[in-house]
Amino acid sequence: MDQATQLFSLFREIGIIQQLSGTMFARRLPDGLHPSHFALLSNLIRLGDGKTPQALASAFQVPKATMTNTLSVLGGLGLIDVRPNPDDKRSKLVFATDAGRAFHDDAVAGMGPVMADLFPLIRDVDVEAALTELQKLRVILDNNRDI
């Protein structure tokens, strides 16, 4: 298999895994919330909040209008807070609320039983090695978004 075909196959497998795991996770989110909502909350918690809506739209590679909608849903549920930017009065900053952090922690904990059921099924997969390689790939892709 040539390099281009190999790389295409890798991305196809990652896409299929994302679809399957995303659906598994989406079924366990409360009504009205989507994996994209959880992903945004997770980003704020994992990488630090206080980002502008534009920076978040860029990070998620979605139009600003899509990000505005996501922020509206999460803000309406009290999971995030959008505040004026003290350094630039024309922009706003997004913060996870205590309720948002608790929701995130509960959602992750709620996946525990699913992971416990799944783990024996993938016992032959070297999860640690796969995670290490996927993290390397993510960094390369993240640093080369313009390709």
Secondary structure, DSSP 8 states (H G I E B T S, - for coil): --HHHHHHHHHHHHHHHHHHHHHHHHTTS-TT--HHHHHHHHHHHHH-S-B-HHHHHHHHT--HHHHHHHHHHHHHTTSEEEEEETTEEEEEEEEE-HHHHHHHHHHHHHTHHHHHHHGGGGTTS-HHHHHHHHHHHHHHHHTTTT-
